[in-house]
């Protein structure tokens, strides 16, 4: 699932393509929106909210999408060939005179009054890359469940919006705790929250997530995606396991030497 910085970059590119322009084509290929026609309306803005995208229109409506695991938005020039996948995977097309935004494999697509966006994203915690970012509030929400494993708490978008599996694993490594450590036992939790915002902000304008400062293949992450490889810091083999409740498990990576605390059950 894309992390918050990937959604920020997607919104930035969609905004450059569509904001301030009038739609000349509107094609929403989901049953409940199949008859919706947004042609003739201007896109006022494209706003990221955690892992959500909000297309705000001048008619008082907002088109909302969430990419989940497989969705993606691509931007093309008018005469450019679309290359995001087969046509049957297209779920949305929004086109101005010189640009087209094409949404592939979008699992979530909604149209709501802009004044009611909170019905879709109001449950989210402070957005790590948004104007509402509030580190103290994020810490307060995390500590509301002090015995919860910090890896699960970081992924809960109701606590802070934007962290995915990559940053969850990397943050725990950088703060020296295992992802199964209870939130209340994470030393200097506010520093972890501040570091989360710094990492997403540093990566938001580029593809990929670099947490080590090393752009070489296989060295961009400390632990994520490096199962059974030697730790870049101590040489111990990186371990991998599922974390989370039944049906909602997410893979997590950690170094058993550099990170202290409980392991998987």
Secondary structure, DSSP 8 states (H G I E B T S, - for coil): ---HHHHHHHHHHHHHHHTT-B-SEEEE-SGGGTT---TT-BEEEEEEETTEEEEEETTSEEEEEE-TTT-EEEEEETTS---SS-GGGEEEEEE-SSEEEEEES-SEEEEEEGGGTHHHHTT--EETTSTT--HHHHHHHHHTTTTSBHHHHHH-TTTEES--HHHHHHHHHHTTB-TTSBGGGSTTHHHHHHHHHHHHHHHTTSSS--SSS--STT-S-SSTT-TTSB-TTT--B-EEEEESSTT--EEEEE-TTTSBS----
